[in-house]
Amino acid sequence: MTTTTGFLQRPWVRGAGLALGVLAAIILPLVFDAGTNSTLARIGVFAVAVLGLNVIMGYTGQVMLGQIFFVGLGAYITAYGVSQEWNIILVFILALALTALVGLVIALAAARLGGLAIAMVTIALPIVGVPLARRLGEFTGGSQGLSARFSGAPEWAPLYDDQWQLYLVLLIGGITFLLTRNLVRGKYGRAFAIVKENEAVAASMGISPYRYKVLAFTIAALIGGVSGFLYMVVIQYTSPETLSFGHSIELVISMVVGGAGSIVGSILGGAYYVLVPQLTNIIDPNLTAMLQGAILLLVLFLLPGGLVSLPRVIGRLVRRGDRGGGPGARSQAATPQPVAASHPSTEREQDT
C-alpha cells in the first residue's frame, strides 16, 4: 500500500493524471448527449457552491447555514447585468466582487460570534433573502424572477449550446477549484486548520482567529458568487425560490456526504446534490424526503468521513484482511492446537 501511494505521488504520475483529466474534459462534452451535458454542468455549478461551503465549514470549522444566499445573490447580479446588456466580463466581476463585499460585511459582525449565535446569523440570510428578493422587484423581477439567456454557443464555435455551457462550467469551475486547492494547502490553509482545531492555540501562535474567520467567510461568499454566475450560465433563470433555506440545508448535507474538508469531496457533494433527488424521484416521488434521509443516515453510519473516505476505508479493510491471512487463516489461528502427550515410558527413559 505504501509503495502504491508513493508511486501515485510521483510528479510524472500526477502530471499524467492531470493531462488525462484535461483531455477527458475536452472530449467528453463532444461525446455526451444534451441531457448528460446539462446534468454534468449542474453538478459543476453546485460542486462550486459546496466548495465555498467547505472553505468555511470543512477547513475553518465555522457554522455556515446560508451559503445559498450568496449563490442566489450572484445569480441575481448576473441576471440583472445581462438584462441591462452590460459586458459579460464586467457582469462576472461584479457577481464575484459584490457577493464577496456582502460576505465581508456580514463576516465582520458575525465572526466574533460562535456556536449557536453564528448559526442563527447565517440561517437568517436565506430567510431574509427570499422576501427581500420579492420586494426589490425593480432589480429582481419580484416573485416572477429574472431570466437571462447569454450562454448560447457563439457563432465562431462549432458547438451546441449544452456543450458550450459545459465548457464554461468546466473552465471557470476548474480554475476556482485549482485556486482554492492552492489556498487550503498553503499557509492560509494551515492557519484555517489551527483555528478549527483550537482558537486559543491559534491566538498563542500569533494567528488571529477573528481575521481568519472573516477571510474564510469572505472567500466562501466569493465562491458562492462564482456558483451563482455559473447557475445563470446553465439554468438561465433565478427567482426567490433559489434563495430558499431548504436549498441551503441541502448544500450542507451535500458537503457532509461528499466529505468535509476535501476538494474531491466538494465534487462528490455536487453530484449528490443533483443526482440523488433525481434517483429518489424515479423510485417514488412521494417518498423523496424519506429516501434522501435514509441515504444520508446510511452514509453517516458507514462512512463518517463522507464518500471521499470510501477508498481509505476499503484499503483499511484490505490491509486488515491481509494481516489476518484471510478468514481461513484467522479461524485456524483461533483454534487451539493439540499438544502431543508424552508417553510415560519415554519420560522414564529420559530421566534415566
Solvent accessible surface area in square Angstrom, and as a share of the most:
residue,aa,sasa,rsa
1,M,117,0.52
2,T,118,0.68
3,T,116,0.68
4,T,73,0.42
5,T,67,0.39
6,G,39,0.37
7,F,83,0.35
8,L,97,0.48
9,Q,108,0.48
10,R,120,0.44
11,P,115,0.72
12,W,156,0.55
13,V,24,0.14
14,R,115,0.42
15,G,39,0.37
16,A,45,0.35
17,G,41,0.40
18,L,129,0.64
19,A,61,0.47
20,L,120,0.60
21,G,42,0.40
22,V,80,0.46
23,L,92,0.46
24,A,40,0.31
25,A,35,0.27
26,I,91,0.46
27,I,78,0.40
28,L,75,0.37
29,P,2,0.01
30,L,93,0.46
31,V,102,0.59
32,F,70,0.29
33,D,95,0.49
34,A,58,0.45
35,G,49,0.47
36,T,51,0.30
37,N,1,0.00
38,S,48,0.31
39,T,33,0.19
40,L,65,0.32
41,A,2,0.02
42,R,71,0.26
43,I,22,0.11
44,G,17,0.17
45,V,1,0.00
46,F,14,0.06
47,A,4,0.03
48,V,1,0.00
49,A,0,0.00
50,V,0,0.00
51,L,0,0.00
52,G,0,0.00
53,L,0,0.00
54,N,0,0.00
55,V,0,0.00
56,I,1,0.00
57,M,41,0.18
58,G,3,0.03
59,Y,38,0.14
60,T,0,0.00
61,G,37,0.36
62,Q,20,0.09
63,V,48,0.27
64,M,0,0.00
65,L,31,0.15
66,G,0,0.00
67,Q,1,0.00
68,I,4,0.02
69,F,27,0.11
70,F,0,0.00
71,V,1,0.00
72,G,0,0.00
73,L,41,0.20
74,G,0,0.00
75,A,0,0.00
76,Y,16,0.06
77,I,24,0.12
78,T,0,0.00
79,A,0,0.00
80,Y,55,0.21
81,G,0,0.00
82,V,29,0.16
83,S,58,0.38
84,Q,87,0.39
85,E,159,0.71
86,W,105,0.37
87,N,95,0.49
88,I,64,0.33
89,I,111,0.56
90,L,84,0.42
91,V,1,0.00
92,F,50,0.21
93,I,95,0.48
94,L,49,0.25
95,A,0,0.00
96,L,34,0.17
97,A,52,0.40
98,L,70,0.35
99,T,0,0.00
100,A,13,0.10
101,L,97,0.48
102,V,49,0.28
103,G,0,0.00
104,L,64,0.32
105,V,92,0.53
106,I,32,0.16
107,A,0,0.00
108,L,89,0.44
109,A,75,0.58
110,A,1,0.00
111,A,3,0.02
112,R,176,0.64
113,L,69,0.34
114,G,44,0.42
115,G,51,0.49
116,L,144,0.72
117,A,44,0.34
118,I,4,0.02
119,A,8,0.06
120,M,108,0.48
121,V,48,0.28
122,T,0,0.00
123,I,36,0.18
124,A,42,0.32
125,L,20,0.10
126,P,0,0.00
127,I,97,0.49
128,V,85,0.49
129,G,2,0.02
130,V,25,0.14
131,P,60,0.38
132,L,86,0.43
133,A,5,0.04
134,R,130,0.48
135,R,200,0.73
136,L,81,0.40
137,G,31,0.30
138,E,149,0.67
139,F,97,0.40
140,T,13,0.08
141,G,25,0.24
142,G,10,0.09
143,S,75,0.49
144,Q,147,0.65
145,G,11,0.10
146,L,33,0.17
147,S,67,0.43
148,A,4,0.03
149,R,196,0.71
150,F,53,0.22
151,S,1,0.01
152,G,37,0.35
153,A,25,0.20
154,P,34,0.21
155,E,182,0.82
156,W,194,0.68
157,A,9,0.07
158,P,133,0.84
159,L,45,0.22
160,Y,160,0.61
161,D,75,0.39
162,D,29,0.15
163,Q,19,0.08
164,W,51,0.18
165,Q,24,0.11
166,L,4,0.02
167,Y,48,0.18
168,L,39,0.19
169,V,3,0.02
170,L,71,0.35
171,L,109,0.54
172,I,30,0.15
173,G,6,0.06
174,G,36,0.35
175,I,88,0.45
176,T,14,0.08
177,F,26,0.11
178,L,99,0.49
179,L,113,0.56
180,T,7,0.04
181,R,70,0.26
182,N,81,0.42
183,L,39,0.19
184,V,16,0.09
185,R,151,0.55
186,G,22,0.21
187,K,131,0.56
188,Y,84,0.32
189,G,6,0.06
190,R,145,0.53
191,A,5,0.04
192,F,0,0.00
193,A,55,0.43
194,I,43,0.22
195,V,3,0.02
196,K,104,0.44
197,E,148,0.66
198,N,67,0.34
199,E,72,0.32
200,A,74,0.57
201,V,71,0.41
202,A,0,0.00
203,A,59,0.45
204,S,93,0.60
205,M,113,0.50
206,G,72,0.69
207,I,28,0.14
208,S,36,0.23
209,P,22,0.14
210,Y,56,0.21
211,R,167,0.61
212,Y,40,0.15
213,K,15,0.06
214,V,16,0.09
215,L,58,0.29
216,A,0,0.00
217,F,3,0.01
218,T,25,0.15
219,I,33,0.17
220,A,0,0.00
221,A,0,0.00
222,L,65,0.32
223,I,5,0.02
224,G,0,0.00
225,G,0,0.00
226,V,5,0.03
227,S,0,0.00
228,G,0,0.00
229,F,12,0.05
230,L,0,0.00
231,Y,29,0.11
232,M,0,0.00
233,V,0,0.00
234,V,18,0.11
235,I,60,0.31
236,Q,22,0.10
237,Y,93,0.35
238,T,1,0.00
239,S,14,0.09
240,P,4,0.03
241,E,105,0.47
242,T,10,0.06
243,L,7,0.04
244,S,23,0.15
245,F,66,0.28
246,G,41,0.40
247,H,51,0.23
248,S,1,0.01
249,I,57,0.29
250,E,66,0.30
251,L,0,0.00
252,V,21,0.12
253,I,48,0.24
254,S,1,0.00
255,M,6,0.03
256,V,49,0.28
257,V,0,0.00
258,G,0,0.00
259,G,0,0.00
260,A,57,0.44
261,G,29,0.28
262,S,19,0.12
263,I,30,0.15
264,V,85,0.49
265,G,0,0.00
266,S,0,0.00
267,I,85,0.43
268,L,56,0.28
269,G,0,0.00
270,G,0,0.00
271,A,25,0.19
272,Y,22,0.08
273,Y,26,0.10
274,V,3,0.02
275,L,76,0.38
276,V,18,0.10
277,P,39,0.25
278,Q,71,0.32
279,L,92,0.46
280,T,0,0.00
281,N,73,0.37
282,I,142,0.72
283,I,108,0.55
284,D,41,0.21
285,P,94,0.59
286,N,139,0.71
287,L,72,0.36
288,T,27,0.16
289,A,88,0.68
290,M,121,0.54
291,L,40,0.20
292,Q,38,0.17
293,G,29,0.28
294,A,54,0.42
295,I,49,0.25
296,L,34,0.17
297,L,99,0.49
298,L,105,0.52
299,V,15,0.09
300,L,68,0.34
301,F,161,0.67
302,L,117,0.58
303,L,17,0.08
304,P,107,0.67
305,G,36,0.34
306,G,1,0.01
307,L,57,0.29
308,V,40,0.23
309,S,4,0.02
310,L,78,0.39
311,P,96,0.60
312,R,143,0.52
313,V,29,0.17
314,I,89,0.45
315,G,10,0.10
316,R,100,0.37
317,L,98,0.49
318,V,77,0.44
319,R,87,0.32
320,R,129,0.47
321,G,26,0.25
322,D,105,0.54
323,R,179,0.65
324,G,23,0.22
325,G,51,0.49
326,G,20,0.19
327,P,103,0.65
328,G,52,0.50
329,A,42,0.32
330,R,115,0.42
331,S,67,0.43
332,Q,127,0.56
333,A,89,0.69
334,A,84,0.65
335,T,76,0.44
336,P,117,0.73
337,Q,118,0.53
338,P,127,0.80
339,V,140,0.80
340,A,97,0.75
341,A,101,0.78
342,S,77,0.49
343,H,115,0.51
344,P,77,0.49
345,S,40,0.26
346,T,59,0.34
347,E,84,0.38
348,R,154,0.56
349,E,127,0.57
350,Q,139,0.62
351,D,126,0.65
352,T,149,0.87
